Amino acid sequence: MKHVVPLALKFVLWSTVLFSIFTIFNPPLLLIFFIVLATTVVSYVLGDLFVLPRFGNFFAVIADLPLAFAAIWLCSYALIEPTINMAYASFFAALAIAAIEAFFHVFMEKRVLDETDEHKTPRWFGQGRWATEFAEEYEERKESDDRS
C-alpha cells in the first residue's frame, strides 16, 4: 500500500512530460497513455526499488537516463510511427524525466524506502566506508622507565 502514492505521483510526472512532448506527432492519446503506463512501472521497479536503495540518488539518476530513453524509445517505436524524430523526442523526454527523478528520489528516500532493510547495502558516500586513519600511536611511559 505504501507504493501506491509514489507510483501515482511518478505516473503523473511522467505523463506530464510525455504528453507534452509526444503530442506533436499527433498519435492517439491512448497510445501515449500506454507508453506512460509501461515505462512508469518499469522505471519504478528497476530504478526506484532496486537501484535507489542500494546505490543512492546520484547513481539512480544516472541509471534512470538510459533506462527512460530506452523504454520510451522502444515503446514509441512499437506503438507510434517509427521515425528518427522519435529518438530525439525520446532523448529530450528522458532528459526531462531524469531532472524530475532527482527530486522524486529524495521523496522516495524520505517517505517510502525503509532504512532498516536487511538487503540494503551501505551507501558509498557519506558513511566513512573509505576512511583511513593516519595517526601515530601514543604510548604513555611510566616514570620508573624514565629513571633507568
N, C-alpha and C positions, 0 to 999 in steps of 0.2 A: 504494500500500500504506500510505502514511503517513496516509491519510484514513479507514482502517477503524476504528481505535481511537477517534478523536474522534467519528465518526459513530455508532458503537455507544454511546459514553458519552452523546451527545446523545439518542439513541433511548431509553435507559434513563431519563434525566432527564425527558424529555417524557412518556414513558409513565407515570411515577410521578404526574405532575401530572394528566394527562388521565384516567387510570383512576380516580384518587381523586375527581375532580370529576364525570365523566360517568356513573359507575356509579349515581348517584342516580336517573337516568332509566330504569334497567333496560333498556338496549339490549343486544343480543348483544355479547359481548366481542370477537368477531371484527370488528365494525364499529368499535369503539374502536381496535383494533389497526390497521386500515386508515387511520383518521384520523391516528393517531400516525405511521405509516409515511410517509404522503403529506406531512404538514406538516413532519416532521423533515427529509426530503430537500429540500423546497423552501426551508426556512429555512437549512439548511446551505449550499446553493449560493448563495442570494441574500445572506443575512446574514453568513455566516462566511467565505465565499471571495471575495465581491465587495465588500461594504461595509466589513467589518472591516479588511482590509489597506489600504484607501485612505483611510478617514476616522477610524479608531481606535475604541476601545472605547465611548466615550460616545455617539457618533453611531450606532454599530452597535446599542447597546441601545435607543436612541430609535427606530431603524428597525425593530427586532425587535418592539416592542409592537404597532403596527398590522399588521405582517405576520403575526404569530402570531394576532392577533384575527381578521383577515380569513380566513386559511387555516383556522383551527379552526371558525369560524362557517359558512363555506361548506361545508366537509366535513360538519359535523354537521347542517346544514340539509338537505343532499342525502341523507345516509345514515340519520339518525335523525329522529324526528317533529319537524317544524318548529314550534316554539313560541317565544314571547318569552323563556321561561326559558333556551333555548339561547343566546340572545345574552348574557344575564347570565353564564351558565356559561362561555361563550367569553371574555368580558371578564375574569373573575376568573382563568381559566386563563392568559390572555395576561399578566396582571399577575404571576402567579407565575413564569411562564416568563421574563419579562423580568428578574426578580430573579435567577433562576438563570443566565441568559445572561451577565450581567455577570461572573460568576466563570468561566463557560465560555470567554468571550473571552480572559481572562487566560491560561488553559490553552492556548488556540489560539495566542496570540501567542508564548508561551514555547516550546511544544513542536512546533508544526506549521508555522506560517507561516514562510516563508523571507524573511529581511530583505534579501536581495540580488536580489529580483525586478526585472527591468527595467521591468515595467509598473506598479510601485509608485510612487505619487505621494507627495511628502513630507507628513508629518503637519502639521496646522495649529497645534498647540500644542506647546511644548516644544523647538522647534528654532530659535527665533530668526528665523523667517521674517518676522515683522512688526517686527523690532527696527530702531531707527534710532539714530544717534549724534548727540548734541547736544554737541559739543565744539568749541572754537576751535583753529585751527591755531597751533602754536607754532613759531616760526622763531628759530633762533639767529642772533644778529647777530655779525658779525666785529668784532674790536677796531679794525680800520682804519676801519670805518664810523662808529664812535663818536667818534673823534678829529676827524673832519672838521667 
